Amino acid sequence: MMTRRERIISLLEEKDYSPSELARALDLRGKGAVKTILEDLRVIQRVVKREGKVLLIKPAECRNCGFVFKPEIKVPSRCPHCKSEWIEEPRFKIESKL
């Protein structure tokens, strides 16, 4: 039986996912599901680095004005530019270092 973090690593090696998509894929429910995924991704970032891999981050983006956030392991709630809450979540993927 794989741990939740091992399952996340396995999923992210196949294709990119947003935190919400990962929560659904792992059947996590409730308000804290995305927060749990983000905490796991912070740990996974260090784990895969030791294995010679890298956690790629496609930054969050405002769907209203197109503002691109810093590539971080977090989901912004509001755009600092236009104050819109219509935010596209960041996406994550694991790849081998070249």
C-alpha positions in Angstrom: 0.0 0.0 0.0 1.4 3.4 -1.1 1.4 6.4 1.2 -0.5 9.5 0.1 2.8 11.3 -0.8 4.0 8.3 -2.8 0.7 8.3 -4.7 1.1 12.1 -5.3 4.6 11.5 -6.7 3.3 8.7 -8.9 0.5 10.9 -10.3 2.9 13.9 -10.9 5.4 11.8 -12.8 2.6 11.0 -15.3 1.2 14.5 -16.0 0.7 17.9 -14.4 -2.0 18.5 -11.7 -3.4 21.4 -9.8 -3.8 21.0 -6.0 -7.6 20.6 -6.4 -7.2 17.9 -9.0 -4.8 16.0 -6.8 -7.3 16.2 -3.9 -10.0 14.8 -6.1 -7.7 12.1 -7.6 -6.8 11.0 -4.0 -10.4 11.2 -2.9 -9.7 13.9 -0.2 -12.7 15.9 0.8 -13.4 18.9 2.9 -11.9 22.4 3.4 -8.5 21.2 4.4 -7.9 18.9 1.4 -6.1 21.5 -0.7 -4.1 22.7 2.3 -3.0 19.1 3.0 -1.9 18.6 -0.7 0.1 21.8 -0.5 1.9 20.7 2.7 2.6 17.3 1.0 4.0 19.1 -2.1 6.5 21.1 0.0 7.8 17.8 1.4 7.7 16.1 -2.0 9.8 18.9 -3.5 12.7 18.0 -1.1 12.2 14.3 -1.5 12.4 14.3 -5.3 15.4 16.6 -5.3 17.3 13.9 -3.4 16.3 11.5 -6.1 17.7 13.7 -8.9 14.3 14.9 -10.0 12.6 18.3 -9.9 9.1 19.5 -9.0 8.1 21.9 -11.8 5.6 24.6 -11.0 3.5 26.4 -13.5 2.5 29.6 -11.6 -1.0 30.6 -10.7 -2.6 33.2 -13.0 -5.4 35.7 -12.7 -8.1 34.8 -15.2 -9.4 38.3 -15.2 -6.3 40.4 -16.0 -3.7 37.7 -16.8 -1.3 38.6 -13.9 1.1 35.7 -13.3 2.1 35.0 -9.7 5.5 33.8 -8.5 6.0 30.0 -9.0 5.3 29.0 -5.4 3.6 26.1 -3.6 0.5 28.0 -2.6 -2.9 28.9 -4.1 -3.4 32.7 -4.0 -6.8 33.9 -3.1 -6.8 37.3 -4.8 -5.0 39.1 -7.6 -2.8 41.9 -6.3 -3.2 43.7 -9.6 -7.0 43.8 -10.2 -8.3 42.3 -6.8 -10.2 39.6 -8.7 -10.7 36.2 -7.0 -10.9 34.4 -10.3 -7.5 32.6 -10.0 -6.2 29.7 -12.0 -4.4 27.4 -9.6 -0.7 26.6 -10.1 0.1 23.2 -11.7 2.8 20.8 -10.6 4.7 18.0 -12.4 7.7 15.9 -11.5 10.5 15.4 -14.1 14.0 14.0 -14.1 16.9 16.6 -14.1 18.8 16.7 -17.4 
